[in-house]
């Protein structure tokens, strides 16, 4: 007794599916987590780049506005001192509330104006601002295109920057340097706008002009990333770096006006918080899917194996010869395709069984035809002797009748037709004689003449005319004359039968080929052979004739005979244009 543990196919499918699902879920979880992390990283970098570019654009617009207002101050201060100018300057300080002090320096001298009300409100004296300027003189080299900006905060209650603009001498006007002390309120407002990113603006020396964390204003940036940023060429560049022990993602962009750098940064822990949450969710989902897969696998394995069991039962029935069985193919998957293939196989087997039975009938008919041929040969042999007697008596009668006798004409007709019958019977006997196939040098013209002599009468009574076209001086071929005669007769009779009782013409032509051989062409005016069956006409038992009128062996035998003679046979012409059978035979050696 076999005590080995057996596992049903359903259980094997279940285990395989669970294994596949586990592997797939693991791969999906890992891949999704990795892709999400990569996508999140790209998103954070893109968002950081976008935010910093917007920040830089706003900071640049703010600095350009400060520059233009400073030039307006300079233009008013260039006028002659009077009460009107003083009122205009006072109005500018009131209009441009960020400006605290403006100094204009030219060859004519230096002048400084203040916003007295603003300084008083901030608790800062103008002496404090002047003292800062003495301790931090402006650069000696300034350009018209590049304003100079620095942090000039003298009191935490009044954080300021100093913006300096240089206007070179031109058109008779002297060179002017104008500097303005400007409150940081709007830059600080810009830095504190984002609740997600830390936003800041640095000057050309890497010090914070503005920062969302006010305690870092006027402090130096971390050298670890400032060295990469200070020569920034790409707008919206992003970096990952360490700042105060935290991993950060930062974005940086140049502010053209003032050679400033705008920056934003966000801690990695905050940026990738959703990634960790996603991985946790994926694990939960994976476990849930695994449980669902186990339940579905039980159902699905039964659904898969049930059609297989039906196929197995149907196979046993087909093995018993019951080809009418049909398996329901109610699915569109491989099992359904297999069921459909099985049904087609059963139908084809049934058709082949029917074809085999028909083939058996055709073989019996072929044997009958062979027996009939032998009987016909015997009858022809028996008829030959009486015909010889009739011919002899007719010829003796002609000698006795003499010329001018009224019976002479009739006797001549009897002699002619008797000779014709005698020739047909001799050819029929030659064709039907069972002899060993021997090859010899054969005249093709004589073979053609003998074949036509046998079938000419049969084709004539069916309205078909036989035309022969023989080239002079044809070379002999090494062949069996009886078999070649059989081939030509078969082709001509097929042509007459293809015409379906209609009148027509069969042309039998023989000519020399360019390769020192002989080409025979049998051409008819029948309906021709369709393209789709040309490749099948030389197959055994293939026929287009109705059942009982053909065995499908004639052209197959013809093909075999020509190949045995070292030749070739092919079909030309098209449907509706008549059929052309072309036979090529090699010439006999020495001809």
C-alpha positions in Angstrom: 0.0 0.0 0.0 1.3 3.4 -0.9 1.6 5.5 2.2 3.0 8.6 0.6 1.3 11.8 1.4 -0.7 13.0 -1.6 -1.4 16.6 -2.3 -4.4 17.5 -4.5 -3.8 19.8 -7.4 -6.0 22.4 -5.7 -3.6 22.5 -2.7 -0.6 22.8 -4.9 -2.2 25.7 -6.8 -3.1 27.3 -3.5 0.5 27.1 -2.1 1.9 28.3 -5.4 -0.5 31.3 -5.5 0.2 32.2 -1.9 3.9 32.0 -2.6 3.6 34.1 -5.7 1.3 36.6 -3.9 3.8 36.9 -1.0 6.7 37.5 -3.3 4.7 40.0 -5.5 3.5 41.9 -2.5 7.0 42.1 -1.1 8.3 43.4 -4.3 5.4 45.8 -4.7 5.8 47.1 -1.2 9.6 47.6 -1.6 9.2 49.1 -5.1 6.4 51.4 -4.1 8.3 52.6 -1.0 11.4 53.2 -3.1 9.5 54.9 -5.9 7.5 57.0 -3.4 10.7 58.0 -1.7 12.3 58.9 -5.0 9.2 60.7 -6.1 9.0 62.5 -2.7 12.6 63.5 -3.0 12.1 64.9 -6.4 8.9 66.6 -5.3 10.7 68.2 -2.2 13.6 69.3 -4.4 11.2 70.8 -7.0 9.1 72.4 -4.4 12.1 73.8 -2.6 13.4 75.1 -6.0 10.1 76.7 -6.8 9.7 78.4 -3.4 13.2 79.8 -3.4 12.8 81.2 -6.9 9.6 82.9 -5.9 11.3 84.2 -2.8 14.3 85.5 -4.8 11.9 87.1 -7.3 10.1 88.9 -4.5 13.3 89.9 -2.8 14.7 91.3 -6.0 11.5 93.3 -6.7 11.7 94.7 -3.2 15.4 95.7 -3.6 14.8 97.2 -7.0 12.0 99.3 -5.5 14.3 100.4 -2.7 17.0 101.3 -5.3 14.6 103.4 -7.3 13.3 105.2 -4.2 16.8 105.9 -3.1 17.6 107.4 -6.5 14.5 109.6 -6.1 15.8 110.7 -2.7 19.2 111.5 -4.4 17.5 113.5 -7.1 15.6 115.7 -4.6 18.6 116.2 -2.4 20.6 117.4 -5.5 18.3 120.5 -5.6 19.1 123.8 -3.8 18.2 123.7 -0.1 14.9 125.4 0.6 11.7 124.9 2.5 10.1 123.2 -0.5 12.8 120.6 -0.8 12.6 120.0 3.0 8.9 119.3 2.7 9.4 117.0 -0.3 12.0 115.0 1.6 9.8 114.8 4.7 7.0 113.6 2.4 9.2 110.9 0.9 10.1 109.7 4.4 6.4 109.5 5.2 5.6 107.8 1.9 8.5 105.4 2.0 8.3 104.5 5.7 11.0 101.8 5.5 13.7 104.5 4.9 15.4 105.8 8.2 18.4 107.8 6.9 19.7 108.8 3.5 23.2 110.1 2.8 24.2 111.7 -0.6 27.9 112.0 -1.3 29.3 113.9 -4.3 32.3 116.1 -5.2 30.2 119.1 -3.9 30.0 117.6 -0.5 28.0 115.2 1.7 24.5 115.6 3.0 22.5 113.3 5.3 18.7 113.5 6.0 16.8 111.5 8.7 13.4 110.3 9.5 13.4 112.0 12.9 9.9 110.6 13.9 10.9 107.1 13.0 14.2 107.2 14.9 12.5 108.6 18.0 9.8 105.9 17.9 12.5 103.2 17.7 14.6 104.7 20.5 17.6 105.0 18.2 19.7 108.2 17.8 21.1 109.4 14.5 24.5 109.4 16.2 24.3 105.6 16.5 23.8 105.3 12.8 26.7 107.7 12.0 28.9 105.8 14.4 28.1 102.5 12.7 28.9 104.0 9.3 32.3 105.3 10.6 33.1 101.8 11.9 31.9 100.1 8.7 32.9 102.4 5.8 31.5 101.7 2.3 33.6 99.9 -0.3 35.8 102.1 -2.3 34.8 100.6 -5.6 31.1 100.7 -6.5 29.4 100.1 -9.9 26.2 101.5 -11.3 24.8 98.1 -12.1 25.5 96.5 -8.7 24.1 98.2 -5.6 25.9 97.3 -2.4 23.8 95.9 0.5 24.9 95.2 4.1 23.3 94.6 7.5 23.5 97.8 9.5 21.5 96.9 12.6 22.5 99.0 15.6 19.6 98.0 17.9 17.4 94.9 18.1 14.5 97.3 18.2 15.4 98.7 14.7 16.9 96.0 12.4 18.1 97.7 9.3 20.1 97.2 6.1 22.1 99.8 4.2 21.6 100.0 0.4 24.2 102.0 -1.5 23.8 103.1 -5.1 26.5 104.7 -7.3 25.8 107.0 -10.2 28.8 107.8 -12.3 29.5 111.2 -13.8 28.0 111.8 -17.2 26.6 114.6 -19.4 28.2 117.2 -17.2 26.9 115.8 -14.0 29.1 114.8 -11.1 29.4 111.3 -9.7 27.1 110.6 -6.8 27.0 107.9 -4.2 23.8 107.6 -2.3 23.2 105.2 0.6 20.0 104.6 2.6 19.4 102.9 5.9 16.2 100.9 5.4 14.1 99.0 7.9 14.1 95.1 7.6 10.4 94.9 8.3 9.4 93.8 4.7 12.3 91.4 4.2 11.5 89.9 7.6 7.9 89.6 6.6 9.0 87.8 3.4 11.2 85.5 5.5 8.4 84.6 7.9 5.7 84.0 5.2 6.2 80.3 4.8 5.0 78.0 7.7 6.8 75.0 6.2 10.2 76.3 5.1 12.8 78.3 6.9 13.4 81.3 4.6 16.4 83.7 4.6 18.3 86.2 2.6 22.1 86.4 2.7 24.5 89.2 1.7 27.5 88.7 -0.5 29.7 87.7 2.6 27.4 84.9 3.7 25.6 86.7 6.6 21.9 86.6 7.1 20.2 89.9 6.3 16.8 88.4 7.0 15.8 85.0 8.6 12.5 83.5 9.7 14.5 83.0 13.0 15.3 86.6 14.0 18.1 85.4 16.4 20.1 84.4 13.3 20.1 87.8 11.7 23.6 89.2 11.1 25.2 85.7 11.9 27.3 83.8 9.4 25.9 81.0 7.3 27.3 77.4 7.8 30.5 77.2 5.8 29.7 73.5 4.8 27.0 74.7 2.3 27.8 78.4 1.9 31.0 77.5 0.0 28.8 75.7 -2.6 26.3 78.4 -2.8 28.3 81.6 -2.9 29.2 81.1 -6.6 25.8 79.9 -7.5 25.1 79.9 -11.2 21.9 77.8 -11.4 18.6 79.4 -10.4 16.8 77.3 -7.9 19.7 75.0 -7.0 18.9 72.5 -4.3 21.2 70.7 -1.8 21.0 68.2 1.0 23.3 69.1 3.9 23.7 69.0 7.7 22.8 72.2 9.6 23.1 72.2 13.4 23.1 68.4 13.5 19.9 68.1 11.3 19.6 66.8 7.8 18.2 69.6 5.7 17.0 70.0 2.1 17.8 73.5 0.9 17.2 75.6 -2.2 19.1 78.7 -3.2 18.7 81.4 -5.9 20.5 84.7 -6.7 18.9 88.0 -6.1 20.3 90.2 -8.9 19.8 93.5 -7.2 22.4 93.8 -4.5 24.3 90.5 -5.1 22.1 88.8 -2.5 21.2 85.1 -2.1 17.7 83.9 -1.2 17.4 80.5 0.5 14.8 78.2 1.9 15.4 74.9 3.8 13.3 72.2 5.4 14.3 69.4 7.8 14.4 65.9 6.1 12.5 64.5 9.0 9.6 66.7 8.3 9.8 66.3 4.5 9.8 62.5 4.6 7.3 62.0 7.4 4.6 60.9 4.9 7.0 58.3 3.5 7.2 56.4 6.8 3.5 56.6 7.2 3.1 55.2 3.7 5.4 52.2 4.4 3.3 51.4 7.5 0.1 51.6 5.5 1.6 49.4 2.8 2.5 46.7 5.3 -1.1 46.7 6.6 -2.4 46.5 3.1 0.0 43.7 2.2 -1.2 41.6 5.1 -4.8 42.2 4.2 -4.2 41.3 0.6 -2.4 38.2 1.6 -5.4 37.0 3.6 -7.7 37.9 0.8 -5.4 36.0 -1.7 -5.6 32.9 0.4 -9.5 32.9 0.2 -9.5 33.8 -3.4 -6.9 31.1 -4.2 -9.3 28.4 -2.8 -12.1 29.6 -5.0 -9.8 30.1 -8.0 -8.0 26.8 -7.8 -11.4 25.0 -7.8 -12.4 27.1 -10.8 -9.2 26.1 -12.7 -9.2 22.4 -11.9 -12.9 21.8 -12.6 -12.5 22.4 -16.4 -9.3 20.3 -16.4 -11.3 17.4 -14.9 -13.9 17.8 -17.6 -11.2 17.7 -20.2 -9.8 14.6 -18.7 -13.2 12.9 -18.9 -13.7 14.1 -22.4 -10.3 12.7 -23.4 -11.3 9.2 -22.2 -14.5 9.4 -24.3 -12.6 10.5 -27.4 -10.3 7.5 -26.8 -13.4 5.3 -27.0 -14.3 6.7 -30.4 -17.1 9.1 -29.2 -16.0 12.1 -31.2 -19.3 14.0 -30.7 -18.3 15.0 -27.2 -18.0 18.8 -26.6 -16.5 20.6 -23.6 -18.1 23.8 -22.6 -15.6 26.7 -23.1 -17.2 29.2 -20.8 -14.0 31.1 -19.9 -11.8 33.3 -22.1 -8.4 32.3 -20.5 -6.0 29.5 -21.5 -8.3 26.8 -20.1 -11.1 28.2 -22.3 -8.7 28.2 -25.3 -7.7 24.6 -24.4 -11.3 23.6 -24.3 -11.9 25.2 -27.6 -8.8 23.4 -29.1 -10.1 20.1 -27.7 -13.5 20.6 -29.3 -11.8 21.5 -32.6 -9.6 18.4 -32.3 -12.7 16.2 -31.7 -14.4 17.7 -34.8 -11.2 17.2 -36.9 -10.9 13.6 -35.7 -14.5 13.0 -36.7 -13.9 14.6 -40.1 -10.8 12.5 -40.6 -12.7 9.3 -39.6 -15.2 10.3 -42.3 -12.4 11.0 -44.8 -10.8 7.7 -44.1 -14.0 5.9 -44.8 -14.4 7.9 -48.1 -10.7 7.0 -48.9 -11.5 3.4 -48.3 -14.4 3.7 -50.8 -12.0 5.4 -53.3 -9.4 2.7 -52.9 -12.1 0.1 -53.6 -13.1 2.1 -56.6 -9.4 2.2 -57.7 -9.2 -1.5 -57.4 -12.3 -1.9 -59.5 -10.8 0.4 -62.2 -7.6 -1.6 -62.2 -9.7 -4.8 -62.7 -11.7 -3.1 -65.3 -8.5 -2.1 -67.1 -7.3 -5.7 -67.1 -10.7 -6.9 -68.4 -10.6 -4.2 -71.1 -7.1 -5.3 -72.2 -8.4 -8.9 -72.5 -11.4 -7.8 -74.5 -9.1 -5.7 -76.8 -6.9 -8.8 -77.3 -10.0 -10.9 -78.3 -11.3 -8.1 -80.6 -7.9 -7.8 -82.4 -8.1 -11.1 -84.2 -11.6 -10.5 -85.7 -10.5 -7.1 -86.8 -7.5 -8.6 -88.6 -9.8 -11.0 -90.4 -12.1 -8.1 -91.4 -9.2 -6.2 -92.7 -7.9 -9.1 -94.7 -11.3 -9.9 -96.3 -11.8 -6.2 -97.1 -8.4 -6.0 -98.8 -9.1 -9.2 -100.9 -12.5 -7.7 -101.8 -10.8 -4.6 -103.0 -8.5 -6.6 -105.3 -11.4 -8.5 -106.8 -13.6 -5.4 -107.2 -11.1 -3.5 -109.3 -11.2 0.2 -110.1 -14.4 1.8 -110.9 -16.5 -0.7 -109.0 -19.4 0.9 -107.0 -18.3 -1.0 -103.9 -14.7 0.3 -104.1 -15.5 3.5 -102.1 -17.2 1.7 -99.3 -14.5 -1.0 -99.1 -11.9 1.8 -98.8 -13.8 3.3 -95.9 -14.1 -0.1 -94.2 -10.3 -0.6 -94.7 -9.4 2.8 -93.3 -11.6 2.5 -90.2 -10.6 -1.1 -89.5 -6.9 0.0 -89.6 -7.8 2.9 -87.2 -9.5 0.5 -84.8 -6.6 -1.9 -85.1 -4.1 0.9 -84.2 -6.2 2.0 -81.2 -6.4 -1.6 -79.9 -2.7 -2.2 -80.3 -1.9 1.1 -78.4 -4.5 0.1 -75.7 -2.8 -3.3 -75.4 0.6 -1.7 -75.2 -0.6 0.7 -72.5 -2.4 -2.0 -70.4 0.4 -4.6 -70.6 1.9 -5.3 -67.2 5.6 -5.0 -67.8 8.8 -4.2 -65.8 9.7 -0.6 -66.1 12.7 -0.3 -68.3 14.3 2.9 -69.7 15.5 3.3 -73.2 16.1 6.0 -75.8 12.7 7.2 -76.7 11.5 9.6 -79.5 9.1 12.1 -77.8 7.3 12.7 -81.1 6.3 9.0 -81.3 5.1 9.0 -77.7 2.9 12.1 -78.5 1.5 10.5 -81.6 0.6 7.2 -79.7 -1.0 9.1 -76.8 -3.1 11.2 -79.2 -4.2 8.2 -81.2 -5.7 6.6 -78.1 -7.6 9.6 -76.7 -8.4 11.5 -79.9 -11.7 9.7 -80.5 -12.9 10.1 -76.8 -12.0 13.8 -76.8 -13.6 14.3 -80.3 -17.0 12.9 -79.3 -17.0 15.4 -76.4 -16.4 18.3 -78.7 -12.7 18.7 -77.8 -10.2 19.2 -80.5 -6.6 17.9 -80.0 -3.8 20.0 -81.6 -0.2 18.9 -81.7 2.8 21.2 -82.1 6.0 19.3 -82.5 9.3 21.0 -83.1 11.6 19.4 -85.7 14.7 17.5 -84.6 13.8 16.9 -81.0 16.5 15.1 -79.0 15.7 11.6 -77.6 15.1 11.1 -73.9 16.0 8.2 -71.7 12.6 7.1 -70.6 9.8 4.5 -70.5 7.6 5.2 -73.5 4.6 3.5 -71.9 4.7 5.6 -68.7 5.2 8.9 -70.6 2.2 7.9 -72.8 0.2 7.3 -69.6 1.2 10.8 -68.3 0.1 12.6 -71.5 -3.2 10.6 -71.8 -4.1 11.4 -68.2 -3.4 15.1 -68.7 -5.5 15.3 -71.9 -8.4 13.3 -70.4 -8.3 15.6 -67.3 -8.5 18.6 -69.6 -11.5 17.2 -71.4 -13.3 16.4 -68.1 -12.5 19.9 -66.7 -14.4 21.5 -69.6 -17.6 19.9 -68.3 -19.0 18.7 -71.7 -18.3 22.0 -73.4 -16.4 22.2 -76.6 -12.8 23.3 -76.4 -9.2 22.7 -77.5 -6.3 20.8 -76.0 -2.8 21.6 -77.4 0.0 19.2 -77.0 3.4 20.9 -77.8 6.9 19.6 -77.6 10.0 21.7 -78.0 13.7 21.8 -77.2 14.8 23.6 -74.0 17.8 25.8 -73.5 19.4 23.1 -71.3 19.5 20.4 -74.0 16.3 18.8 -72.8 12.7 18.5 -74.0 9.7 20.5 -72.8 6.2 19.2 -73.2 3.2 21.5 -72.7 -0.4 20.4 -72.4 -2.6 23.5 -72.7 -6.4 23.5 -72.5 -9.2 26.1 -72.9 -11.0 25.0 -69.7 -11.7 27.0 -66.5 -8.2 26.8 -65.2 -7.0 25.9 -61.7 -7.6 28.3 -58.8 -4.4 29.6 -57.1 -5.4 28.3 -53.7 -5.4 24.6 -54.8 -2.4 24.6 -57.1 -0.1 23.4 -54.3 -2.4 20.5 -53.6 -3.2 19.0 -57.0 -0.2 16.6 -56.9 -1.1 15.3 -53.4 -2.4 11.7 -53.3 -6.2 11.4 -53.2 -6.8 15.1 -53.7 -9.5 15.7 -56.2 -12.1 18.4 -57.1 -14.4 15.9 -58.9 -17.6 14.8 -57.3 -17.6 11.6 -55.2 -17.3 8.5 -57.4 -15.9 10.3 -60.4 -12.3 10.4 -59.4 -9.8 8.8 -57.0 -7.4 11.8 -56.7 -4.5 9.5 -57.8 -4.0 10.5 -61.5 -1.9 13.6 -61.0 -0.1 12.1 -58.0 1.0 9.1 -60.2 1.9 11.5 -63.0 4.1 13.5 -60.6 5.8 10.3 -59.5 6.5 9.2 -63.0 8.0 12.5 -64.1 10.2 12.6 -61.0 11.4 9.0 -61.7 12.4 10.2 -65.1 14.6 13.0 -63.6 12.2 15.6 -64.9 9.9 18.3 -63.5 6.2 19.1 -63.8 4.5 22.4 -62.9 1.2 24.2 -63.4 0.8 27.6 -65.1 -2.1 29.7 -66.1 -4.8 31.3 -63.9 -8.4 30.7 -63.0 -10.6 31.4 -66.0 -7.5 31.3 -68.4 -7.2 27.6 -68.9 -4.6 25.2 -67.4 -1.0 24.7 -68.7 0.9 21.6 -67.5 4.6 22.0 -68.3 6.8 18.9 -68.3 10.6 19.1 -68.7 12.7 16.0 -69.3 16.5 15.7 -69.7 17.8 14.6 -73.1 19.4 11.2 -73.4 23.2 11.1 -73.1 24.9 11.6 -76.4 22.0 13.4 -78.2 
